[in-house]
Amino acid sequence: MKKISERLKSPVVIAQIITILGSLVVAIMPEISEPVDKIVYALTIIVNVFAGLNNPTDRENF
């Protein structure tokens, strides 16, 4: 549990959670305009790339 709480402190992990929630909102609310959908989609891709490269257990290295 301690490792999970340490990882949740990473800004990259927090950003990934926010974009996942944004994607969920867009999926649930189809009346949201198309530009908002595109922005959330693009941000989700960018954050997921950083999240995949990030090592939240090592603050000295990315």
ABEGO torsion letter per residue (X at the ends): XAAAAAAAABAAAAAAAAAAAAAAAAAABAABBAAAAAAAAAAAAAAAAAAAABBAABAABX
